[in-house]
Amino acid sequence: MLPINRRHLVFSNGTLVIEKVQSGVDGGSYRCEATNKQGETARGTAQITVMGKLLKRICYPLTLLFQ
């Protein structure tokens, strides 16, 4: 479960954006689960390490899991 604050944004396409990333707070294991209209479920896990200043934003929408 994501913390309830204004730094974590989840868009309708499943994209998660964490603004003003904090070392020691936002790193860790993130798990995603999505179910489509046919009842098919996809799950994925990503290990996130906060290393320093943001150079490039990369977003992976959940729709990639169903292709």
Contacts in CASP RR format, 6 or more apart in sequence:
PFRMAT RR
TARGET T0000
AUTHOR 0000-0000-0000
METHOD contacts of the structure
MODEL  1
MLPINRRHLVFSNGTLVIEKVQSGVDGGSYRCEATNKQGETARGTAQITV
MGKLLKRICYPLTLLFQ
2 8 0 8 1.000
2 10 0 8 1.000
2 16 0 8 1.000
6 19 0 8 1.000
7 18 0 8 1.000
7 19 0 8 1.000
7 20 0 8 1.000
8 16 0 8 1.000
8 17 0 8 1.000
8 18 0 8 1.000
8 19 0 8 1.000
9 16 0 8 1.000
9 17 0 8 1.000
9 18 0 8 1.000
9 19 0 8 1.000
10 16 0 8 1.000
11 17 0 8 1.000
11 61 0 8 1.000
13 61 0 8 1.000
13 62 0 8 1.000
13 63 0 8 1.000
14 32 0 8 1.000
14 34 0 8 1.000
14 61 0 8 1.000
14 62 0 8 1.000
14 63 0 8 1.000
15 59 0 8 1.000
15 60 0 8 1.000
15 61 0 8 1.000
15 62 0 8 1.000
16 30 0 8 1.000
16 32 0 8 1.000
16 59 0 8 1.000
17 57 0 8 1.000
17 59 0 8 1.000
18 26 0 8 1.000
21 50 0 8 1.000
21 54 0 8 1.000
22 50 0 8 1.000
23 50 0 8 1.000
23 52 0 8 1.000
24 50 0 8 1.000
25 50 0 8 1.000
26 48 0 8 1.000
26 50 0 8 1.000
27 48 0 8 1.000
27 49 0 8 1.000
27 50 0 8 1.000
28 47 0 8 1.000
28 48 0 8 1.000
28 49 0 8 1.000
29 45 0 8 1.000
29 46 0 8 1.000
29 47 0 8 1.000
29 48 0 8 1.000
30 45 0 8 1.000
30 46 0 8 1.000
30 47 0 8 1.000
30 48 0 8 1.000
31 43 0 8 1.000
31 44 0 8 1.000
31 45 0 8 1.000
32 43 0 8 1.000
32 44 0 8 1.000
32 45 0 8 1.000
32 46 0 8 1.000
32 62 0 8 1.000
32 65 0 8 1.000
33 41 0 8 1.000
33 42 0 8 1.000
33 43 0 8 1.000
33 44 0 8 1.000
34 41 0 8 1.000
34 42 0 8 1.000
34 62 0 8 1.000
34 65 0 8 1.000
34 66 0 8 1.000
35 41 0 8 1.000
35 42 0 8 1.000
36 66 0 8 1.000
40 66 0 8 1.000
42 62 0 8 1.000
42 65 0 8 1.000
42 66 0 8 1.000
44 65 0 8 1.000
END
